[in-house]
Amino acid sequence: MGYQARKSIDNNDLKSSASSSSKWKISDAFAKAEAEIVLEISDEEKSALISKIEQLLKKHDATLIAHYYTDPEIQALAEKSGGCVADSLEMARFGRDTSSQTLVVAGVRFMGETAKILSPHKKVLMVDINATCSLDLGCPSDDFSNFCDQYPDRTVVVYANTSAKVKARADWVVTSSIGLEIVKYLHEKGEKIIWGPDRHLGRYIAKETGADMVLWQGDCIVHDEFKASGLALYREKYPNAKVLVHPESPERVVKQADIIGSTSQLIAAAKKLTTKQLIVATDQGIFYKMQQAVPEKELLIAPTAGNSATCKSCAMCPWMGMNTLTKLSSVLEHGENEIFIEENIRQEAKKSLDRMLAFADNTKINIRASGDLSQDHTLFANIGPA
């Protein structure tokens, strides 16, 4: 039992993905994202731009939906304008349930696609249509489908950080807040699993559940850079701090965690813990909402480099950084960057999403953040100490 690595890829390749071509795409997209120059604007110009965006949102009956990892100013604007700051699934569900007919997604492309899957009759616009994700890029739909065809007796479970086409190939879509419970359920039914694309999260779930899982070898460039050696030194420097880790991180980092959980679960955990210092291993964009929850606590980003090492992402997703106030204003003015999905693909992808939502409803597992962190204790209840 336990997990298996994808046979066509060397298990020692720490940057493995679908193929050499997809590795190149990730590197190329990363370089382009890093190369983007964000011009500094004055506080006066920024204030005027925010006011303009608020007016445009009202004019176009549009709702701004932002991910936890985007710029704090965009998150604040989403909250102020009646929008949403959340993880990718809750962004999509909020968009589905709001009366607005135009959704503006501040995040990366798969988040816009997920919103469109659940809201096919609404216009879904991306702040930057080229903002992507290494997990999505590293799992091309054709390659992943061929991979699945090698294991026809297995149930296909994919992480939300995938394209609409990959979701359409899957039997289940899961988020990090419910993936463990769903795999445990499938394992208890005697089902063997194909998991994609995040190998670290897949390895963690396989270890926790004992499920027989074949893993696609993808990773998040942000979480993959957290270093166990650097974290160990940080724990020595801050001996009273608790360590909060997203399970997309490498195994040796996860092993040092006091709490393992999704973005919503980590925020809820920060609220519940009594320690005054928290070391956090996820994109530091989460600090905006986490600091709101625990203003009295000191938040420390986990090291992304050990001795004599350098970081690439430095705990900040470059694609999330492509979401800016200037681009948001332009999208609202011109109606550009709209998401389109072929209807047959959308319908198939929706089936795998609906299975997860039905499972959450039937088992009463809360995967939705209410916005009131004091009420979100159940998000934390399903994740224990490492």
N, C-alpha and C positions, 0 to 999 in steps of 0.2 A: 504494500500500500504506500501512500505518500505521493509526493509529486514527482513528475518526470520533466526534464528539460526537453525542449524541442530538439528532435534528433538531428536536424540538419544544421544546428548551430552549436559551436563549441561552448560548453558550459563555462569555460574560463574567460570567455569574451565578455568583459564587464559592460560593454556598450552594444551588446547584441540587439538586433531587431529583425525585421522580416528578411532583409536582403541587403547587399552592399548598396543597391540603388536607393533603398529607403534610408539607409544611414547617411548617404550623401544628401538626400532631401532634407533630413533633419539638420545636418551641419550647415547647409546652404540657407535654410530658413532661419536658423539661429543667427547666422552671420548678418543676414538682412535685417532681422529684428534689432540686433545690437547696433547696426549701422545707422538706424533711424536717429536723427537729431531732433530732440524736443527743445524748441526755443523757449527760453525763459520769458515770462511775461510779468509785468508789474502787478502789484496787488490791485491797483485801480483797474487795470485791463482785465484781470481775472474776475473781479467783482462784476464788471460790466458783462463779461462773457457768460457768467453763471446766470445773471438776470435774463440775458437773451435766451439762454437755453430753457429756462423755466417758462418763458413766454411761448417759445416754440413748442414745448411739450403740451401746453394748454391748447395752443392753436390747432395742433394736429391730433388732438385727443390721443396722445402717445404716453406710454408708461416706460420709464427707465428702469431696467433690471440689471443689477450689477453683481459681479462675483466678489467674494471675500478678498481675492487677490489683486483686484484693481486698485488704482490710485485712491487714497483716502478722500480726496476731493470729489471724485466721481461717486464713491460710496455715500458720502454725506449728501450729495445732490440727489441721489436716488431716494434716500430716506426723506429728505426735505420736501421732495416733489410728490410724495405718495407712492413711490415705487418700492423696490425690494432689493435688499442685500442678502445674499444667501449662497448656498452651493448650487451646482448646476441643475440638479433635479428640482429643487424648490424654486429656482428661477423659472423653470419651464412651467411648473404647476401654478405659480403666482401669475404668470403671463396668461395661462389658460383661463384662470378664474377671474381676472380683472375684466372690467367692462370695456376697457380701451381696445380699439381695433388696430392700433399700431404699437408694436413692442420694439423697444430699442435695447439691444443686448450689449452690455459692456463686459467683455470677457473674451473667449476664443471661439472659433468657428463651430466646434461640436456643440457648444452651448446654444448657439443660435439655431442649429439644426434640431436639437432636442426640443426647443421651444416651438419650432415649426411643426414637428411631429405631433405635438399635443394641441397645437392651435393652427390647423391647416387653413382656416378661413381668415386668419389675421395676417397683416403685413409684419414681417419680422426683419428688422434692420440691424446690421452689425456696426458698431462704432468704427471698427477696422476689419474689413472682410478678409484681410491677409493674416490676421492674428490667429495662430494655430497652436498646436500642442504636440510635443514630441511623442506622446503615447499614440495620438491619432496618426501622425505622420509615419510612425514606425509600425503601423498595422494596416497596410494597404488592403482594401477589401478583397481583391482577387487573390492575393497571396494568402490571406487569412482563410478564405473559402477553400482554397486548395489544401491548406493545412488541416482544416476540419474534415475534409473528405477522406483523409488518411485514417480517421478514427470514427467511422460511421455509427458505432455503438455508443458514443459518448454524448452527453448533454452539453450544449455550448452555452457557456456563461461569460458574458463580456462586461467589462467595467464601463461606466458611463462616458469615460474619456475616449470615445470612439466615434467614427463617422456614422451617418445614417445607414450607409450600406453595410457596415459591419454589424450594426444593431439588427438590421434586417436578416442577416445570416444567423443570428443568435436565437437560442430558445429563451434566454433570460438576459435582461440588463440589470446590473446591480450598482449601487453606490457603496462607498467605503463604510457607510453607517449601517448597511443591512446585508452586505455581501457574505459575511461570516454566517449569519443566521440562515440565509438561503442555501448556501453550500452545505451546511450541516443538515438541513431538511432533505436536500437531494441525496446526500450521503446515506442518511438513515433509510431512504427508500431503495438503496442499493444501486444508485446511479453513479456512473463514472463521469468525470468532468473534463471538458476542454475549457481552459481559462485563458482569457486574454484581456488586455495586452500587458498589464503591469506584472512583471515577474516577482517583484518584491512583495506586493500585496497578495499575489497568488501563493507564494511560498508561505507567507504568514498564515493565510486562511487554511492551507493544506495542513500545516503543522498543528493548528488549533483544532481542526475538525477530524483529522485522520483520513480525509477524503482522498480517493485516487484521482489525482489531477495531472493532466498534461498541460504544461505552461507555455504560452507564447512568450518570447523573450524580449519584451519591451520594458522601457522605464521612463520615468519623468526626469528630465534633466535637472530640475530643481532638487527634488528629494534624493535623487541618486548621488548628489554631491555632498550630502551630509556625511561627515567623517567620524567613525567610531573613536579614533585616536584623539581627535580634537575634542570630542564630547567628553571623553574620560578626563581630559585635563580640565575642562570647564567644570565638571562635577567636583573635582578637587578644589578648584578655585571658589566655587559656590556650594559648599557642602550641605547647606540647608535648603537648596533649591530643589523643586520637583521638575522632572523631565517629561515633557509632553511631546509625543512623536506621532506623526502621520504614518500609517502603515505602508505608504509608497516608498518609505525610506529603506535603505539596506538592512539586512538582517542583524548585523553587528551593532547598528544604531538602535534598532527596535529592541534588542535585548537589554539595552541600558535604560529603557523607558520606565517611568512610574505609571504613565497613562498612555495608552495607544488608542487613537480614534480618528474619526473624520474631522473636517473643519468644524462643523457644528458641535460635535462631541468634545473637541478640545476646548472650545469656548465655554461650554457648559462645565467642563472639568475645572477650568481656571476659576470659575465662580465658586465651585464646591470646595476646592482645596483651601486649606488654612495657611499654607506657607506664603511668605511675602515675596518670594522670588520664583520665577518660572522660566525654565529653559525650554524653548519651543523649536521643534524641528519640523517646520513647514514653511511655505512662502510667507515672508514677513508682511505681506499685505494683510494678513489676518490680524495684525496688531491693532488696526483701527477698531474693529468690533470687539476684540478681546480686551483692549484697554478701556472701552466703554463699560464692559462688564465688571472689570476689576481695576478701577482707577487708582486704588491704593497700593497695587502690586507693581513690582519691577519685572518687565518682560525682557528676556534675553534671547536673541536669536542663536540657535545652535550653530557651531562652527561648520563651515562648508569646506574647510581645508585643514589637514593635519600638518605635522612638521614638514617644512620644505615643500609644501604643496600650494597650488594656487587654485582659485575657484573660477568657474565660467559664469554660472548664474548668480552666485553669491546670495542664494536664498531669495532671489527676485526673478520671477518668470519674465523674460524679455518680451514675450508675446502679450502678456497682460499689460506690460508697460507701453504697448502700442496704442492703448486706449487713452485718449487725451480729451480735454475739454474742447479744444479747437476742432478736432475731428467730430466730436459729438454734435457740436453746433452745425457743422457742414452737413452731416447726415440728415439732421432734422430740416435744414433749409432745402436740401435738394432731393431727399427721399432716396438716397443712393445706398449701395451695399445691402440690397435685399437678398434674403435667403430663399432659395427655391429647391424643392425636393420632388423627384418623380413620385407620382401618387402610389404606384405599386410598391416602391421602396418605403415610402412613408407608412403605408398600411402594415407592412411586414414588421417594420421597426417598432411600430406602436404596439404590436402584439407582445413583443418581449418586454417592453416597458410596462404594459398593463399587467403582465404576470407579476412583476415586482410590486406594483401598487396594490394589487389584490392580495398578495401575500402579506404585505404590511397591514392592510386593513383586517384581514382574517386573523392574524396573530397579534393584533393590537400593538405592533412595534411602531414607535413613533420615529419617522425619518423626516419629519417636517419641523423646522425651527419656527416657533411662534413669534419671535421677535422680542418676547419677554423672557430674558434668560433665566429668571427665577422660576419660570414655569417649565423650563426645558430639561428638567432633571432626568426625564426618561430617555433622552438622547444619550445621556452619560451612563444610564443604568446598565446598558448592554455591553459596555466595555469595562473590563477590569484591569487591574494592575498587570504589568508585564511579568 
